[in-house]
Amino acid sequence: MNEHIKTKTMEWNGDELILIDQRYLPLEETYVTCKNHIEVADSIRDMVVRGAPAIGATAGFGMAIASSEFESLDKKTYVEKMKKAEELLASTRPTAVNLFWALKRMSKIIDENIEKTNLNELTRLLKKEALEIAYDDIKINRKMGQNGAKLLKNGDTVLTHCNAGALATVDYGTALGVIRAAIEDGKKISVYADETRPYLQGARLTVWELVQDGIETTLISDNMAGWVMKQGKINAVIVGADRIAANGDVANKIGTYSVAILAKKHGIPFYVAAPLSTIDLETPTGEEIPIEERNRNEVRYCHKSQLVDDSINVYNPAFDVTPNDLVTAIITEKGVVKDNYKTELPKLFE
Ligand SMILES: CSC[C@H]1O[C@H](OP(=O)(O)O)[C@H](O)[C@@H]1O
């Protein structure tokens, strides 16, 4: 296993995590170097890095960095400090379950080894686990892409919402991974990308990625999605997810629910591409998924100008929940699940 990784989204050099600062893409390609776990937590909370799988992998490296910060302490203090680091990373964003899935994987390494090894060795094991999460994510996305590509025909136009591409993962992407895999299979696929207000992940990140890949892309504002569907321009919708409840309800970027209703109305398949690490069998339905509310300024600023003053109420839920009856299929690395999600999703884990 490599001791380093370098992709568009992140680089691990063995001691530090370097993240492309997605807040400034596509206008500037700048980087944030995280030298300690607090800087990693800040990068997740402030959306330097975003996207469920990318957040999970980042948190994994955050725990590895924390271990190197505390490995010179006695074991009792080390365990206390690592618990605090885990709590800090867990507090950054509440919706993407990959964050908690990754933190659970990292704390399992500590629990299994704290008694039987020294702290330097434990740091090495944690770095190894974080790298495994990262390299596995790329393999999972490629497998998921192949599974989903079978659902697309040559000449299809796909609408996507937000960014579920390489920048939302360690590499390759989930929803965009399906599109990439279909193109790699020789199919001509074009994309309509919703701009995805207020944070504009579609306009800023998805378009940036797809143009770099030479994939035919049309940018639309969110309120155009229904009209392009009515005009017969869209053959399928593919989005990512931040958390899929046990019954198949899907939490994803705000606006996804509206796109799903429009797709249903127009008889267009609505696919969700997500790794098993996004499926949360412990959350029964979408009702129980915590929805992050972000800073009001994300809504009331456009570029540098403030659109409304402080006296105006602003509501900024970062996600919504699409009920399972609007989801045509869930594409994973273990296969495609259609309907009966409550009984079929657990089978993916067998
Ligand atoms: C492949 S998961 C991508 C998922 O994450 C995004 O949210 P955010 O940009 O706020 O982290 C969005 O919901 C995407 O679908």
The ligand as a Tripos MOL2 file, in Angstrom:
@<TRIPOS>MOLECULE
LIG
   15    15     1     0     0
SMALL
NO_CHARGES

@<TRIPOS>ATOM
      1 C1        -20.6690   12.4120   -3.6000 C.3       1 LIG1
      2 S1        -21.3920   13.1650   -2.2540 S.3       1 LIG1
      3 C2        -21.6330   14.7380   -2.8750 C.3       1 LIG1
      4 C3        -22.7150   15.4400   -2.1610 C.3       1 LIG1
      5 O1        -22.1800   16.3170   -1.1740 O.3       1 LIG1
      6 C4        -22.6290   17.6280   -1.4820 C.3       1 LIG1
      7 O2        -22.8630   18.3990   -0.3660 O.3       1 LIG1
      8 P1        -21.7430   19.4770    0.0890 P.3       1 LIG1
      9 O3        -21.1940   20.0840   -1.1650 O.co2     1 LIG1
     10 O4        -22.5290   20.4520    0.9360 O.co2     1 LIG1
     11 O5        -20.7360   18.6900    0.8840 O.co2     1 LIG1
     12 C5        -23.8950   17.3830   -2.2410 C.3       1 LIG1
     13 O6        -24.9560   17.0170   -1.3960 O.3       1 LIG1
     14 C6        -23.4770   16.2640   -3.1230 C.3       1 LIG1
     15 O7        -24.4790   15.5550   -3.7490 O.3       1 LIG1
@<TRIPOS>BOND
     1     1     2 1
     2     2     3 1
     3     3     4 1
     4     4     5 1
     5     4    14 1
     6     5     6 1
     7     6     7 1
     8     6    12 1
     9     7     8 1
    10     8     9 2
    11     8    10 1
    12     8    11 1
    13    12    13 1
    14    12    14 1
    15    14    15 1
@<TRIPOS>SUBSTRUCTURE
     1 LIG1         1 GROUP 0 **** ****
